[in-house]
């Protein structure tokens, strides 16, 4: 087996840069065949994945794995590159993706029971013997007809606002204090965030309208935000997506929400709405921030169709 590694050295507030020599040394010690491609800018992993798959195809390589080494954003871009390649090479067998979690959030790793310590995660990858098809989310912008995919979730509103603010925090790239940038942003967003109008349409059912949405998250994993279990029963092994809509809570409801989420009973609260579907449509009329797998989308309105898709992953 040969591993084609897409490495984001900036992941985890540059934590990946410090860890990578240890990973390289372990691969060399075990005499593992691998090639490493280092990302240089946002979106580079998409290009590298496409390039790597072209090399694998040209060499008629039958035992290859593309390994994303970084955070959830690195995995997201790697998936986009792989799916983009096979969109124009549909007759070829898909090369599976492995994930070495050396970033900060690592919600994909938590959900798929991939160890969060690099050496145990690497050991699990190297001892895997076959790929497993996992469900990923697919979305279509109904205004522009652009398509995209996500391994974790697509969020509109509060969580995306936190991502936007945290990415601009002076603490973001600190190895020791980077995690605090997220929680400071959470506090600021709780103080200032305004609810927004959201429409949800399930095929064959009447449209639902939420006038004061706070959090709108479409996910195929239980976790978001670095370990918060927003959809406890969601799973990448199920051919479905979970949609969680939280209406803007008052201070008492917010405290109830926070306490209940740790008990995994928050979905029973009356201001939280839960859908489980293979296909759904979401639209908003107010400008709000969005995020995909922790990557920013900017501030805009949304008119989206969500569906399930599948891709093979190198996971035990």
ZIMOSUL-V679195 format. One record per run of one state. SS is the DSSP state (~ for helix, > for strand, _ for the rest). FROM is the first residue (numbers start at 1). TO is the last residue. If there is no record, write none. Layout:
SS FROM TO
SS FROM TO
This chain:
_ 1 1
> 2 7
_ 8 10
~ 11 29
_ 30 32
> 33 38
_ 39 43
~ 44 58
_ 59 63
> 64 70
_ 71 71
~ 72 87
_ 88 96
> 97 101
_ 102 106
~ 107 111
_ 112 117
~ 118 126
_ 127 131
> 132 141
_ 142 146
> 147 150
_ 151 152
> 153 157
~ 158 167
_ 168 177
~ 178 192
_ 193 195
> 196 201
_ 202 207
> 208 219
_ 220 222
> 223 224
_ 225 227
> 228 229
_ 230 240
> 241 247
_ 248 250
~ 251 262
_ 263 265
~ 266 268
_ 269 271
> 272 277
_ 278 278
> 279 284
_ 285 287
> 288 292
_ 293 294
> 295 300
_ 301 302
> 303 313
_ 314 316
